[in-house]
Amino acid sequence: MSGTIVEKNLGVGEVLRADTGCLVAFAPTVDYDIQFVGGFRNALFGGEGLFLVKLTGPGKVYLQSLPLSKLAERIMAASPPPVSSSSSSFT
């Protein structure tokens, strides 16, 4: 149900772009920036959103393969429906 944590060791100047919901942690030596990913097609078919995180090395980066928003959706889908209380009534 949950995603896998992936460790990536970025070299000096190496750039990694990922969905913002996939970022777990990164070393203090890694430069972090949020970038807008524009365009009509991306807005229409993008799925997760219009923003990516840009990480520039050196240093370790930890990503999860399943963004937090998708994990929450899966947990809600797998949860039993709430039990309604039919015994209480208001008069």
C-alpha positions as CSV (number, residue, x, y, z in Angstrom):
1,M,0.0,0.0,0.0
2,S,2.8,2.5,0.8
3,G,5.5,3.7,-1.5
4,T,9.2,2.7,-1.4
5,I,11.8,5.1,0.0
6,V,14.5,5.7,-2.6
7,E,17.9,7.1,-1.7
8,K,19.8,9.1,-4.3
9,N,23.3,10.5,-3.9
10,L,23.6,13.6,-6.1
11,G,27.0,14.6,-7.5
12,V,28.2,18.2,-7.5
13,G,25.9,20.1,-9.8
14,E,23.7,17.1,-10.6
15,V,20.0,18.0,-10.9
16,L,17.0,15.9,-10.0
17,R,13.4,17.0,-10.6
18,A,10.6,15.2,-8.9
19,D,7.0,15.7,-7.8
20,T,6.8,17.8,-4.7
21,G,4.8,15.1,-2.9
22,C,7.6,12.6,-3.3
23,L,10.3,14.5,-1.5
24,V,11.0,13.0,2.0
25,A,14.3,14.5,3.0
26,F,17.6,15.9,1.7
27,A,21.1,16.8,3.0
28,P,21.8,20.5,3.9
29,T,24.3,20.6,1.0
30,V,21.5,20.1,-1.5
31,D,20.0,23.2,-3.1
32,Y,16.2,23.1,-3.1
33,D,13.8,25.0,-5.4
34,I,10.2,24.7,-6.4
35,Q,9.5,25.2,-10.2
36,F,6.2,25.9,-11.9
37,V,5.6,23.5,-14.8
38,G,3.4,25.4,-17.1
39,G,1.5,24.6,-20.2
40,F,-2.1,23.7,-21.1
41,R,-1.4,20.0,-21.5
42,N,0.3,19.7,-18.1
43,A,-2.6,21.7,-16.5
44,L,-5.1,19.3,-18.1
45,F,-3.3,16.0,-17.8
46,G,-0.7,16.7,-15.1
47,G,-2.3,14.6,-12.4
48,E,-0.3,15.5,-9.3
49,G,0.0,19.2,-9.9
50,L,1.8,22.0,-11.7
51,F,4.9,22.1,-9.5
52,L,8.1,20.1,-9.3
53,V,10.9,20.3,-6.8
54,K,14.4,20.9,-8.3
55,L,17.2,19.4,-6.2
56,T,20.8,20.2,-7.1
57,G,23.7,18.3,-5.5
58,P,26.0,17.4,-3.9
59,G,24.3,15.4,-1.2
60,K,21.8,12.7,-0.4
61,V,18.1,12.9,-1.3
62,Y,15.3,10.7,-0.1
63,L,12.2,10.3,-2.2
64,Q,9.1,8.1,-1.9
65,S,7.7,6.4,-4.9
66,L,4.1,7.0,-3.8
67,P,3.3,10.7,-3.0
68,L,1.6,11.4,0.3
69,S,-1.6,12.5,-1.4
70,K,-1.9,9.2,-3.3
71,L,-1.1,7.2,-0.1
72,A,-3.9,9.0,1.7
73,E,-6.3,8.2,-1.2
74,R,-5.4,4.6,-1.0
75,I,-5.8,4.5,2.8
76,M,-9.3,6.1,2.5
77,A,-10.3,3.7,-0.3
78,A,-9.2,0.7,1.8
79,S,-11.0,1.9,5.0
80,P,-14.4,0.6,5.9
81,P,-17.2,3.1,5.5
82,P,-18.2,5.0,8.7
83,V,-20.9,3.3,10.8
84,S,-24.1,5.4,11.0
85,S,-25.9,5.7,14.3
86,S,-29.5,4.9,13.5
87,S,-30.5,4.5,17.1
88,S,-30.3,8.2,17.9
89,S,-33.2,10.3,16.8
90,F,-34.3,13.9,17.3
91,T,-37.9,14.8,18.0
